[in-house]
Structures are given as structure tokens and as C-alpha cells.
Amino acid sequence: MTYPNIIELAKQGDTDAIAHFLNQSLNFPDIPKVSIKQGCLKVVLESATVPQQAELLPIIITEITYLNLASIKTVKQGESVY
């Protein structure tokens, strides 16, 4: 899958593509887990070494805003698992 395809799939609400897109922006392998339920996008950060929320949250907000997900009405921050 090429990067432009990932962006298009992410914009369409594909959770795997959104997670991959966020991975690229966060520069941490396989941290975000993404799910969508009833118009709510949930992003959970899972890793043995997740950086501080204050470092990641602005990046996540910027990237989710960039995707302009029409089907998403709310975004929920999930619990981080360490």
C-alpha cells in the first residue's frame, strides 16, 4: 500500500489506514490502536515506552483534523497501557 493510498483510505475512515497514518506521524512503531463505533473515533496508545501525552496529543489532533473524517462526530482518547 502506498502512502497516498493510505491517506485516501484513512480519509474514508479505514481504521487500519488511520493507525498507519498516525504511526508515520508519531514516529513510534505500532503505538496507536484505532477503532470507530457510532461515529466516535477512539485512539488508544499502547506500548512499553509511550511518550508523555502532552507530546503526542497535539500531533494526533493535527493529523485527525487533516484527515477531515466526515463520518466521525467525536474523538475519544483511550486509556494508555504500559
C-alpha positions as CSV (number, residue, x, y, z in Angstrom):
1,M,0.0,0.0,0.0
2,T,1.5,3.4,-1.0
3,Y,1.4,6.5,1.2
4,P,-1.2,8.3,-1.0
5,N,-3.4,5.3,-0.8
6,I,-3.1,5.2,2.9
7,I,-4.2,8.8,3.2
8,E,-7.2,8.2,1.0
9,L,-8.2,5.1,2.9
10,A,-7.7,7.0,6.2
11,K,-9.9,9.8,4.9
12,Q,-12.6,7.3,4.2
13,G,-12.5,6.0,7.8
14,D,-10.4,2.8,7.3
15,T,-9.1,2.2,10.9
16,D,-6.0,0.3,9.8
17,A,-5.1,3.2,7.5
18,I,-5.7,5.8,10.2
19,A,-3.5,3.8,12.6
20,H,-0.8,3.6,9.9
21,F,-1.1,7.3,9.1
22,L,-0.7,8.2,12.8
23,N,2.2,5.8,13.2
24,Q,4.0,7.7,10.4
25,S,3.4,11.0,12.2
26,L,4.3,9.8,15.7
27,N,7.5,8.0,14.7
28,F,6.8,5.1,17.1
29,P,6.1,1.6,15.8
30,D,2.6,0.3,16.3
31,I,1.6,2.6,19.1
32,P,-1.9,3.7,18.1
33,K,-4.8,1.4,18.1
34,V,-7.8,2.9,16.3
35,S,-11.5,2.0,16.4
36,I,-14.7,3.6,15.2
37,K,-18.1,3.0,16.7
38,Q,-21.2,5.0,16.1
39,G,-19.3,8.0,14.7
40,C,-16.8,8.1,17.5
41,L,-13.1,7.6,16.7
42,K,-11.2,6.1,19.6
43,V,-7.4,6.3,19.7
44,V,-5.6,4.1,22.2
45,L,-1.8,4.3,22.7
46,E,-0.2,1.0,23.6
47,S,3.5,0.5,24.1
48,A,6.1,-0.3,26.7
49,T,7.5,3.2,26.2
50,V,4.8,5.6,25.2
51,P,6.0,9.3,25.4
52,Q,4.1,11.8,27.5
53,Q,0.5,12.5,26.4
54,A,1.4,16.3,26.2
55,E,3.9,15.4,23.4
56,L,1.6,13.2,21.4
57,L,-1.8,14.8,21.7
58,P,-1.1,17.9,19.6
59,I,0.3,15.6,16.8
60,I,-2.7,13.3,16.9
61,I,-5.1,16.3,16.9
62,T,-3.4,17.9,13.9
63,E,-3.4,14.6,11.9
64,I,-7.0,13.8,12.7
65,T,-8.0,17.3,11.7
66,Y,-6.0,17.0,8.5
67,L,-7.9,13.8,7.6
68,N,-11.2,15.6,7.9
69,L,-13.2,12.5,8.6
70,A,-16.8,13.2,7.6
71,S,-18.2,10.1,9.3
72,I,-16.6,11.0,12.7
73,K,-18.6,13.1,15.0
74,T,-16.4,12.7,18.2
75,V,-12.9,11.6,19.0
76,K,-12.2,9.8,22.3
77,Q,-8.8,9.3,23.9
78,G,-8.4,5.8,25.1
79,E,-6.5,4.5,28.1
80,S,-2.8,4.1,27.6
81,V,-1.5,0.7,28.5
82,Y,2.1,0.4,29.9
